[in-house]
Amino acid sequence: QVQLVESGGGLVQAGDSLKLSCAASGRTVSNNAMGWFRQAPGKEREVVAAINWSGSSTFVANSVKGRFTISRDGAANTVYLQMNGLKPEDTAVYYCAATRLIGVTTTQSSYAYWGQGTQVTVSS
């Protein structure tokens, strides 16, 4: 079983940066593709970014492309989401998730393990 714990969220102003971390425990996720999702109030959860098992391939949603970067540290069993140039529309609960696959996937049903989420609020 894999437990995922997100951290790094908070209240920031538009234009600021945040770096979210997702620490895995229970067993290594170094052979698992990982992803970040977000859910804003009244909206469906959507994929933000995803990364394959080695970190050599990534996906970033068009809405955050050029501003967000996903990365991972296999030794630390941790995945990161660097968020720059934050906008009020980025306000949401951000979730980390792990698949049982090795390749990048944006399909939510492919993700077997989910964290509790961390709130990101961007004021204008």
Salt bridges, closest charged atoms under 4 A:
GLU46 OE2 - ARG38 NE 2.72
ASP90 OD1 - ARG38 NH1 2.94
ASP90 OD2 - ARG67 NH1 2.70
